[in-house]
Amino acid sequence: MAKRYLLFALILTLLPTAVIQSSSAVEPKRIAIAYEVGGRGDNGVNDLAAKGLERAIKKHNISRLDVREQITDGSLGDRITRVRFLARNKYQLIICVGAAYADTVRRISNEFPNTQFAIIDDESVAMTNVSNLSFATYEGIYLAGAAIAARSKSGKIGFIADKSDPSATQDASVFIKGAAAGNSKVKVTSKLLDTNFENEIRAQVNSGVDQIFSTWSKSDEVISNIASINRPSTPILISGLLPEQYFLNFSAGKKNQYLVVQKRFDLAVEQIIAAEVADKNILEILDGKKGIYGHRYNLKDGGVTVKVVNGPAFSSRIQTISANLKAGRIKNLQGS
């Protein structure tokens, strides 16, 4: 009888512990991602972001029931409605793909200070619950300029960008600096355009340009025009920027490519989810005066890459320039 009493007392002692352990079980993280117009299947920014999401889901055993994906129609009102909906529905991390979400994230993060937000490819949102995950694209453009200049047989290369792009002038300047580092004798023709692609491309080719780097992402007009005048006897190679220039991923365009600079949206998405799962944030100081936090991906951490599509690997000279960029030994890339 005494043994039965002791056994019963032991069971009663253990019961509260079991109940406490059950009630304090860690609830799964709920992750949401708001894509740009088009969503998955765009061969560009959305597909690359989704690639990082898929890797994170697999690596951290995240249930798809705890993941919500949204696609905007591109209007500010729609962006705000969708992101606010996600915040109201208690998603702990809301990832917004693309700088066009900046105003939305600024507003909704202020409304929901206990929700963590991340914006990919932007560093303008000054909120402590926002991770601005941007890219040092200028490092990639500098290295691309050096590699293209070193590869050019004619010693003449071109740069084409969208005149309405706020970073176009700076990108052109960085490209020219990189080209000089790769070949001090190279001649660079730089043009910022809004129309007349065909005329400008033909003018560059007629002047002897055999390599063109373009950041134009509104359409494939630049690459298609180059392809139309390309000849085996006088090949002209195009290089560009991913994921914005999604058309560079198509096989028809690859045969005319030399290299691509890529911003790793997938890495940014994967790492911000990993941080959330680990109850951490990515909030390095990007601009202390403005109160902007997050991380600026670069060549060193693999968030910006420059890869050859067609042709030999980079020469030792270009590899040295790459190493110097990663080590921070090349200064004032964006300055005059």
Secondary structure, 3 states (H helix, E strand, C coil): CHHHHHHHHHHHHHHHHHHHHHHCCCCCCCEEEEECCCCCCCCCHHHHHHHHHHHHHHHCCCCHHHEEEEECCCCHHHHHHHHHHHHHCCCCEEEEECHHHHHHHHHHHHHCCCCEEEEECCCCCCCCCEEEEEECHHHHHHHHHHHHHHHCCCCEEEEEEECCCCCHHHHHHHHHHHHHHHCCCCEEEEEEECCCHHHHHHHHHHCCCCEEEECCCCCCHHHHHHHHHCECCECCEEEEEECCCHHHHCHHHHCCEEEEEEECHHHHHHHHHHHHHCCCCCCEEEECCCCEEEEEECCCCCCEEEEECCCCCCCHHHHHHHHHHHHCCCCCCCCC
